[in-house]
Amino acid sequence: MDRIRIRGGNPLLGTISIGGAKNAALPLMAASLLTSQKLTLSNLPHLVDITTMVHLLAELGVAISMDGNVSNGGNFGRALTLVASEPVQKIAPYDLVRRMRASVLVLGPLLARWGQATVSLPGGCAIGTRPVDIHLGAFKALGAEIELKEGYIKAHAKKGLKGANILFPSVSVGATENVMMAATLAEGETQISNAAREPEVGDLANCLVAMGANIEGIGTDTLKVTGVSELKGANHEVIPDRIETGTYAVAAAMTGGDIIMKGTRLELLNSLADVL
């Protein structure tokens, strides 16, 4: 087992660049499935989960390039361009989904744009209540037919998704993101109550608006999404990682240090900034 030995007693000093938020980047990458045009995302962090999502989207037929170069799903730069022009494979296999629970975020975009999707259940054939059940209940409310078979979610919306009033039984960031993406292409108006208010949800909403979506209530627990016929491409910068920002801020405060964090925002710290 690897170990890290830290000899304390010294203040942290210097300048550090804060990377993009993984939890914002993953749903933004999934949003590329909502349009046939280019979605370019900058400030992407260099993390395993980002690489896994690249592999998953490539498996689904999304063309991905890094700084103008074709990506092999490996050593990409901090900017990605994703193009999901037809035809796109509509099955997200277990081998990829099992590596990262956020993979289920491709379900909403696939269902909304193509009317069908098959996505492996995160964790396989789990018995009992699953976190993904909140997603599935909302998709059923939007008119989708859901079947769970052999560890896969098989979703169909032959006549397209229809707007609905959705009340989440508990707050779920992933479900909020998944349903919000699906609702952008649904017919009519969808109201999502008890929605997650995390900055990453707001970042996704802002990107969707830049793509042509009609979303009201961003940053609140009630979102109103009026569906449009299609979305366009966009350029979007992933928000800074608030966890990384907070970690360095606390470490500097604990050691009596003096650091400069570049590429981040004070408002992402919320109450932590007040405490410090």
C-alpha positions in Angstrom: 0.0 0.0 0.0 1.3 3.5 -0.9 1.8 5.9 2.0 2.2 9.6 2.2 4.3 11.0 5.1 3.7 14.6 5.9 6.1 16.5 8.2 4.1 19.5 9.4 4.9 22.6 11.2 5.6 24.8 8.2 3.2 27.4 6.7 2.0 26.8 3.1 3.3 29.5 0.9 3.1 30.2 -2.9 0.8 30.1 -5.8 -1.4 27.2 -7.0 -3.6 26.9 -10.1 -7.0 25.4 -9.4 -8.3 22.9 -11.9 -11.8 22.5 -13.4 -14.5 20.7 -11.4 -14.8 17.0 -12.3 -18.4 17.0 -11.1 -19.2 19.8 -13.5 -17.2 18.4 -16.4 -18.8 15.0 -16.5 -22.5 16.1 -17.1 -21.2 18.8 -19.5 -19.5 16.1 -21.6 -22.8 14.0 -21.5 -24.6 17.1 -22.8 -22.7 16.8 -26.1 -25.2 14.1 -27.0 -28.0 16.6 -27.1 -26.8 18.3 -30.3 -25.3 17.4 -33.7 -23.1 20.5 -33.5 -19.7 21.0 -31.8 -19.6 21.4 -28.0 -16.2 22.7 -26.9 -15.3 22.4 -23.2 -12.3 24.1 -21.7 -10.7 23.9 -18.2 -11.2 20.1 -18.0 -9.3 18.4 -15.2 -6.8 15.6 -15.9 -8.6 12.8 -14.0 -9.4 9.1 -14.5 -13.2 9.7 -14.6 -12.8 12.2 -17.4 -10.9 9.6 -19.4 -13.6 7.1 -18.7 -16.3 9.5 -19.9 -14.2 10.1 -23.1 -14.1 6.3 -23.7 -17.9 6.0 -23.0 -18.8 8.8 -25.4 -16.5 7.5 -28.0 -18.2 4.1 -27.6 -21.5 5.8 -28.3 -20.1 7.3 -31.5 -19.2 10.8 -30.4 -16.2 12.3 -32.3 -13.8 13.8 -29.8 -10.8 16.0 -30.4 -8.3 17.7 -28.2 -7.1 21.1 -29.1 -7.8 20.2 -32.7 -6.3 16.7 -32.6 -8.2 13.5 -32.7 -8.2 11.9 -29.2 -7.6 8.3 -28.5 -9.4 8.5 -25.2 -6.1 9.0 -23.4 -3.7 12.0 -23.0 -6.0 14.8 -24.1 -5.4 18.4 -23.2 -7.5 20.8 -21.1 -10.0 21.5 -23.9 -12.2 19.0 -25.7 -14.5 19.3 -28.7 -17.3 16.8 -28.9 -19.5 16.2 -31.9 -22.4 13.7 -31.6 -23.7 13.6 -35.2 -25.8 10.6 -36.3 -25.7 7.7 -36.1 -24.8 7.2 -32.5 -24.7 3.9 -30.7 -27.4 4.0 -28.0 -26.0 1.3 -25.6 -23.7 2.2 -22.7 -22.0 -1.1 -21.7 -21.4 -2.3 -18.2 -17.7 -2.5 -18.6 -17.5 1.3 -18.9 -20.5 2.3 -16.6 -19.2 0.2 -13.7 -16.0 2.3 -13.6 -18.0 5.5 -12.9 -21.5 6.0 -11.6 -21.8 9.3 -13.5 -22.0 7.3 -16.7 -25.8 7.1 -16.2 -25.9 10.8 -17.2 -25.9 9.7 -20.8 -29.4 8.2 -20.3 -31.3 11.5 -20.4 -29.6 13.0 -23.5 -29.9 9.7 -25.5 -33.6 9.3 -24.6 -34.4 12.9 -25.3 -32.7 13.1 -28.7 -33.2 9.6 -30.1 -36.1 8.3 -28.1 -34.3 5.3 -26.8 -31.3 4.3 -24.7 -29.8 1.2 -23.1 -27.5 1.9 -20.1 -26.0 -0.5 -17.7 -27.2 -0.2 -14.1 -24.3 1.3 -12.1 -23.3 -1.6 -9.9 -25.1 -4.2 -12.0 -28.3 -6.0 -10.9 -28.6 -4.5 -7.4 -31.6 -5.6 -5.4 -33.7 -3.1 -3.5 -33.8 0.7 -3.7 -31.1 2.1 -6.0 -30.0 5.8 -6.3 -30.8 5.6 -10.0 -34.5 4.9 -9.2 -35.0 8.7 -8.7 -33.8 9.2 -12.3 -36.1 6.5 -13.7 -39.2 7.7 -11.8 -38.7 11.1 -13.4 -38.2 9.7 -16.9 -41.4 7.7 -16.5 -43.2 11.0 -15.6 -41.8 12.5 -18.9 -43.5 9.6 -20.8 -40.6 7.1 -21.1 -41.2 3.4 -20.8 -38.5 1.8 -18.6 -37.5 -1.8 -18.4 -34.8 -3.3 -16.2 -33.4 -6.4 -17.7 -30.2 -8.4 -17.1 -28.6 -5.4 -15.4 -29.5 -2.9 -18.0 -31.9 0.1 -18.1 -33.8 -0.1 -21.4 -35.7 3.2 -22.0 -38.0 4.1 -24.9 -40.0 7.2 -25.7 -41.5 6.4 -29.1 -43.5 9.5 -29.3 -40.9 11.7 -27.6 -40.7 13.0 -24.1 -43.5 15.2 -22.8 -43.1 18.0 -20.2 -44.3 17.2 -16.7 -44.2 18.4 -13.1 -41.5 16.4 -11.2 -41.0 16.4 -7.5 -37.9 14.6 -6.4 -38.4 12.6 -3.1 -34.9 13.6 -2.1 -32.3 16.0 -3.5 -30.2 14.4 -6.1 -27.5 16.2 -8.1 -27.3 13.4 -10.7 -31.1 13.1 -11.2 -31.4 16.9 -11.4 -28.8 17.0 -14.2 -30.1 14.0 -16.0 -33.7 15.1 -16.1 -32.8 18.8 -16.8 -30.9 17.6 -19.9 -33.7 15.4 -21.1 -36.3 18.2 -20.5 -34.5 20.6 -22.9 -35.7 18.6 -25.8 -39.1 17.4 -24.4 -42.3 18.8 -25.7 -43.8 21.5 -23.5 -42.8 22.6 -20.0 -41.1 20.6 -17.3 -41.0 21.8 -13.7 -38.4 20.1 -11.4 -39.1 20.7 -7.7 -36.6 19.8 -4.9 -33.9 20.2 -7.5 -30.2 20.2 -6.4 -28.7 23.7 -6.2 -25.0 22.9 -6.3 -22.8 25.1 -8.5 -22.1 22.2 -10.8 -25.8 22.0 -11.6 -25.9 25.7 -12.3 -22.8 25.3 -14.6 -24.6 22.6 -16.6 -27.7 24.8 -16.9 -25.7 27.8 -18.1 -24.1 25.7 -20.7 -27.5 24.3 -21.9 -28.8 27.8 -22.1 -25.8 28.8 -24.3 -26.8 25.8 -26.5 -30.3 27.2 -26.9 -32.2 25.7 -24.0 -34.9 27.6 -22.1 -34.3 27.1 -18.4 -35.5 29.3 -15.6 -34.7 29.2 -11.9 -31.0 28.4 -12.2 -29.5 28.2 -8.8 -32.8 27.6 -7.0 -34.6 24.4 -6.0 -37.2 24.8 -8.6 -36.3 24.6 -12.3 -38.6 25.3 -15.2 -37.5 23.9 -18.5 -39.4 24.7 -21.7 -38.4 22.2 -24.4 -37.1 23.3 -27.8 -36.9 21.4 -31.1 -33.1 21.3 -31.1 -29.9 22.5 -29.4 -26.9 24.1 -31.0 -23.2 23.9 -30.3 -21.4 26.1 -27.8 -18.1 27.0 -26.1 -18.1 26.6 -22.4 -15.5 26.8 -19.6 -15.9 24.4 -16.8 -16.2 26.1 -13.4 -13.2 25.7 -10.9 -13.2 22.9 -8.5 -14.7 24.2 -5.2 -13.5 21.1 -3.3 -9.9 21.7 -4.4 -10.3 25.4 -3.7 -11.6 24.8 -0.2 -8.9 22.2 0.6 -6.1 24.6 -0.2 -7.8 27.4 1.6 -8.2 25.4 4.8 -4.7 24.0 4.6 -3.3 27.5 4.3 -5.4 28.7 7.2 -4.4 25.8 9.4 -0.7 26.3 8.8 -0.8 30.1 9.1 0.2 30.2 5.4 -0.2 32.7 2.6 -1.2 31.3 -0.7 -2.6 32.6 -4.0 -5.1 30.4 -5.8 -5.4 31.2 -9.5 -8.3 30.3 -11.7 -11.0 30.0 -9.0 -13.8 32.0 -7.5 -14.5 33.1 -4.0 -18.2 32.6 -4.3 -17.8 28.9 -4.8 -16.7 28.6 -1.1 -20.0 29.8 0.2 -20.2 29.4 4.0 -16.6 28.1 4.2 -15.3 31.6 3.2 -17.3 33.1 6.1 -15.9 30.6 8.6 -12.3 31.3 7.4 
